[in-house]
C-alpha cells in the first residue's frame, strides 16, 4: 500500500500553453569557410590554397583531380594521397576509384553520387575541412623557407667570414691562372 507524503505547498498545476509552433520545411545550417577557388572556362572549380598541390573539382565528370604546383616530389605525392584518402574516409570519393591521372604526377578520384546531398558542395566543404588540417604543415614549411632565406641574406657572425669588405682587383688570391699546368691541354691521355 503506497503512501504519498507532501511537504510544503502542493505543486501548482501546469497549464498547457495555448500557442503551438510547427516547423515546416528543412532547417538549414550555414557553414562558413574560405578557399581560393576559381572557376575555369569549362566549369571546373580550381582550389589553389595548398602550398604543394592544385585541386580541381570537375562537376561534369564528378571527379577530384590533384596536380603538382611546381615540382613533383614525395612531398607532393604525400599531399595528394592525404587529400584523396581524407575524402575517401569521409564518404566523398568511391573507395576503388583513386588512381593516377593522365598527367604525370596527378591523382584523381571519382565523387560518389547522392540523392540527398549535393555532391559537389559536399566535396568542396570536405576539401575546406582538409585544408584546416594542413595549415600547421604549410605554416611550418613557410617559416622554414623564410629562415633559410634570412640565413643566406643576413648570416650571423658564426656563419660569415672575418674579411669584411673585399675590394675589387684584377688579380686576387695565391694561384695565378696564367701559370697553372693543365695536362688536358697537351694531350688526351695525360695522367
Secondary structure, DSSP 8 states (H G I E B T S, - for coil): -------SS--------S------S-----------EEE-TTS-EEE--SSSEEEEEETTTTEEEEEESS---HHHHHHHHHHHHHHHHTTSB-TT--EE-SSTT-EEEEB---SSS-HHHHHHHHHHHHHHHHHHHHHHHHHHHHHHHHHHHS--GGGS-TT------SS-SS--TTT---GGGT-TT--
